[in-house]
Amino acid sequence: MLKITNLSKSFNEIIALDNVSLEINSGEFFGLLGPNGAGKTTLMNHIIGFLKSDSGEILLNNNAIKYGDKNIRYKIGYVPQEIALYQELSAYKNLKIFGSLFNLSKKELNKNIDKTLELVQLTDRKSSAVKEFSGGMKRRLNLAISILHNPEILLCDEPTVGVDPQSRNAIFEMLQELNQQGITIIYTTHYMEEAERLCNRLAIIDGGQIIASGSLMDLLNKLDSKETLKIHKTPESIELYEKLTKISTINEFDFKYELIPNKDFQKYSQLYKYFEEIGLPSDLIEISRASLEDVFLHLTGRRIRD
């Protein structure tokens, strides 16, 4: 459906996209995971024809997307990272104004407004001014605007930034419902748990480059171990830090140490025997399933939010 080939873009000395290539299939919920400044928004802006690339091409259903292509807005919905609403107007009037950009008949627009208000659970607040809305409600209205014209593909650029957990979950459920209806979704985020929950396939982007792509299992398979070993930071474990370094590499975080055992301590039986010998309390030890955070650390040498 969407094919991106060797896309590059620089802003003076800053390389925003570096030879990016991706293929996204029809009906996918595709994640683009990376830290702030990785190039996610720049890539989105190319897909909607807002930016001109230095090189490369983007094809949607084998048709090239070119800079300034106004017709692309009829095929693509875009949920921007920043709230894009008229604060003094009601939710309904915002939908009418933005909906008028899509050349819909009056009957079809009114029908779609009612349908999208119901989807984003704002029907009872359609006459309220947007300035009275919470951050989550504004995000949901932004989503409603992006799908008024029944797009083939929906781009969501960090759509949950600054919202509470309840609103976040509501947005997830709405997007999953849209995907089940057949809309292809491209979702950018720097939250690992969002990508793991929503996306059936994803790409990790860092420094303007795609460093890995595939299903969650494909990416986890890049790790030597499918589990991570962490030690909670307490006065006891801090005192044992030097002894822990003798059998592992340690990544230190605010409240925990993450251990990557040396080859002689790959088995948990060996580790626990050593922990017992040095007097490390067992209740400080945490073993958990490896995550995308661990994949990102493995591929880049740093955490996504460093």
C-alpha positions in Angstrom: 0.0 0.0 0.0 2.7 2.5 1.1 6.2 2.1 -0.2 9.0 4.5 0.9 12.3 4.1 -0.9 15.7 5.7 0.0 14.0 8.8 1.5 16.5 11.5 2.7 16.0 15.0 4.1 18.4 17.5 5.7 17.8 20.8 7.3 21.1 22.6 6.8 23.6 20.5 8.7 21.0 18.4 10.4 20.2 15.0 8.8 16.5 14.4 9.6 16.0 11.3 7.4 18.9 9.2 6.1 18.0 6.8 3.3 14.8 5.6 4.9 13.0 2.6 3.2 9.8 1.0 4.5 6.8 -0.9 3.1 3.5 -0.8 4.9 0.7 -3.2 3.9 -3.0 -2.5 3.6 -4.8 -3.0 6.9 -1.7 -3.0 9.1 -1.3 -1.2 12.4 2.2 -0.1 11.9 4.3 1.5 14.6 7.2 3.9 14.1 9.1 3.9 17.4 11.9 6.2 18.3 13.1 9.0 20.6 12.2 12.6 20.2 14.2 14.1 17.3 14.6 10.7 15.6 12.8 11.7 12.4 9.3 10.4 13.0 7.4 13.7 12.4 9.7 14.6 9.4 8.7 11.2 7.8 5.0 11.9 8.5 5.3 15.3 6.9 6.7 13.7 3.7 3.9 11.2 3.5 1.3 14.0 3.6 3.2 15.9 1.0 4.1 18.8 3.3 7.9 18.5 2.9 10.0 18.0 -0.2 12.7 15.3 0.1 16.3 15.7 -0.9 16.1 12.2 -2.6 13.9 9.1 -2.6 10.2 8.5 -3.3 7.0 7.6 -1.6 4.3 5.6 -3.4 0.7 5.1 -2.2 -1.0 2.4 -4.1 1.8 2.7 -6.7 1.1 6.5 -7.2 3.9 8.9 -6.2 3.2 11.3 -3.4 4.8 14.6 -4.4 5.5 17.8 -2.4 2.5 20.0 -2.3 0.1 17.3 -3.6 -3.3 18.5 -2.4 -5.1 15.5 -3.6 -3.4 13.3 -1.1 -5.5 14.8 1.7 -8.5 12.9 0.4 -6.8 9.6 0.9 -4.9 10.2 4.1 -6.0 11.2 7.5 -3.5 13.0 9.8 -3.6 13.4 13.6 -0.8 15.9 14.3 1.3 15.9 17.4 0.2 19.4 18.3 -3.5 20.2 19.0 -5.0 21.8 15.9 -8.4 23.1 16.8 -10.3 26.4 17.1 -10.5 26.8 20.8 -13.4 29.3 20.9 -15.7 27.2 18.7 -17.7 24.2 19.6 -16.6 20.6 18.7 -19.4 20.5 16.1 -18.3 23.7 14.4 -14.7 22.5 14.3 -15.8 19.4 12.6 -17.9 21.4 10.1 -15.0 23.7 9.2 -12.4 21.0 8.8 -14.9 18.7 7.1 -15.6 21.3 4.4 -12.0 20.9 3.2 -12.8 17.4 1.8 -15.5 18.3 -0.8 -18.1 16.1 1.0 -21.8 16.7 0.3 -23.7 18.4 3.1 -25.6 15.2 3.8 -22.5 13.0 3.8 -20.6 15.5 6.0 -23.4 15.7 8.6 -23.6 11.9 8.6 -19.8 11.5 9.1 -19.8 14.1 11.9 -22.5 12.2 13.8 -20.6 9.0 13.3 -17.2 10.3 14.4 -18.6 12.1 17.4 -20.1 8.8 18.5 -16.8 7.0 17.9 -14.7 9.4 20.0 -17.4 9.6 22.7 -18.1 13.4 22.3 -21.7 13.4 21.1 -22.9 14.9 24.4 -20.3 17.6 24.3 -20.6 18.6 20.6 -22.0 22.0 21.5 -19.3 22.8 24.0 -16.4 25.2 23.2 -13.2 23.3 22.7 -11.4 25.6 25.3 -13.6 23.8 27.9 -12.3 20.4 27.0 -9.6 18.4 28.8 -6.4 17.4 26.9 -7.8 13.9 26.3 -11.0 15.3 24.8 -9.1 17.6 22.5 -7.0 14.7 21.3 -10.1 12.7 20.6 -11.6 15.6 18.6 -8.4 15.8 16.6 -8.9 12.1 15.8 -12.5 12.7 14.8 -11.4 15.4 12.3 -8.8 13.2 10.8 -11.3 10.5 9.8 -14.3 12.6 8.6 -13.5 11.8 5.0 -13.1 8.1 5.4 -9.4 7.9 4.6 -7.6 4.8 3.4 -4.7 5.4 5.7 -4.4 7.2 9.1 -1.2 8.8 10.3 -1.1 9.3 14.1 1.9 11.4 15.3 2.3 10.9 19.0 -1.5 11.2 19.6 -1.4 10.5 23.3 1.2 13.1 24.4 0.0 14.9 27.6 -3.1 12.9 28.2 -4.2 11.0 31.3 -4.1 7.1 31.3 -7.9 6.8 31.0 -8.0 9.0 27.9 -5.0 7.2 26.5 -6.8 3.9 26.8 -9.9 5.4 25.1 -7.7 6.6 22.2 -6.1 3.1 21.9 -9.6 1.5 21.7 -10.8 3.9 19.1 -7.8 3.4 16.9 -8.0 -0.4 17.2 -11.7 -0.2 16.2 -10.8 1.9 13.1 -8.1 -0.6 12.2 -10.6 -3.5 12.5 -12.8 -1.5 10.1 -10.0 -1.7 7.5 -8.1 1.6 7.9 -4.4 1.3 7.7 -2.7 3.1 10.6 0.8 4.4 11.0 1.5 5.3 14.6 4.5 7.2 15.9 5.5 7.0 19.5 8.4 7.0 21.9 6.4 4.9 24.4 7.5 1.3 24.2 4.4 0.0 25.9 2.2 1.7 23.2 4.0 0.1 20.4 3.9 -3.3 22.0 0.2 -3.1 22.7 -1.0 -1.7 19.4 1.2 -2.6 16.5 1.4 -5.9 14.6 4.5 -4.7 12.9 6.9 -1.8 13.5 10.1 0.0 12.7 12.7 1.5 15.1 14.0 4.8 13.9 17.0 6.6 15.4 19.0 9.5 14.1 17.0 9.5 10.9 17.7 5.9 10.1 15.6 2.7 10.3 17.7 0.5 12.5 15.3 -2.5 12.6 11.8 -3.5 11.5 9.5 -6.4 11.8 6.9 -7.9 14.2 7.5 -7.7 18.0 8.7 -11.2 18.0 11.1 -10.5 15.1 12.7 -7.6 17.1 12.8 -9.6 20.4 14.6 -12.3 18.5 17.6 -9.9 18.1 18.3 -10.3 21.8 20.4 -13.1 23.1 18.0 -13.5 26.1 14.2 -13.1 26.1 14.4 -12.1 29.8 16.0 -9.3 31.7 17.5 -9.4 35.2 17.2 -6.4 37.4 18.3 -5.7 41.0 16.3 -3.1 43.0 18.5 -0.3 44.4 18.7 -0.4 48.2 21.5 0.3 50.6 22.2 -3.5 50.6 22.5 -3.8 46.8 24.5 -0.5 46.4 27.0 -1.9 48.9 27.3 -5.1 46.7 27.7 -3.2 43.4 31.4 -4.0 43.0 30.8 -7.7 43.5 27.9 -7.6 40.9 30.3 -6.1 38.3 32.5 -9.1 38.6 29.9 -11.4 37.0 28.0 -9.0 34.8 27.8 -5.7 32.8 25.5 -3.3 34.7 23.2 -0.6 33.2 22.3 1.7 36.1 18.9 3.4 36.3 17.2 5.6 38.9 15.8 2.8 41.0 17.3 -0.4 39.6 20.4 -2.1 38.2 20.0 -4.1 35.0 22.4 -7.0 34.8 23.8 -8.6 31.7 25.6 -11.7 33.0 29.0 -12.8 31.7 29.2 -16.0 29.8 30.1 -18.0 32.9 26.9 -16.9 34.6 24.3 -17.5 31.9 22.3 -20.0 33.9 20.0 -18.7 36.7 21.2 -21.5 39.0 24.8 -20.1 38.7 23.5 -16.5 39.3 21.4 -17.3 42.3 24.2 -19.3 43.9 26.5 -16.3 43.5 23.9 -13.9 44.9 23.5 -16.2 47.9 27.3 -16.3 48.4 27.6 -12.5 48.4 24.5 -12.0 50.6 22.1 -10.4 48.1 18.5 -10.7 49.4 16.3 -12.6 46.9 13.4 -10.1 47.2 15.6 -7.5 45.4 15.9 -9.7 42.3 13.5 -9.1 39.4 13.3 -11.3 36.3 11.0 -10.0 33.6 10.2 -10.6 29.9 12.4 -8.7 27.5 10.7 -5.6 25.9 11.2 -3.2 23.0 13.2 -1.1 25.5 15.7 -3.9 25.7 15.8 -4.2 21.9 16.5 -0.4 21.5 19.2 -0.6 24.2 20.8 -3.6 22.4 20.7 -1.8 19.0 21.8 1.7 20.0 23.6 1.3 23.4 21.2 3.6 25.1 17.6 3.9 26.4 15.0 5.5 24.2 14.4 8.3 26.8 18.1 9.0 27.6 
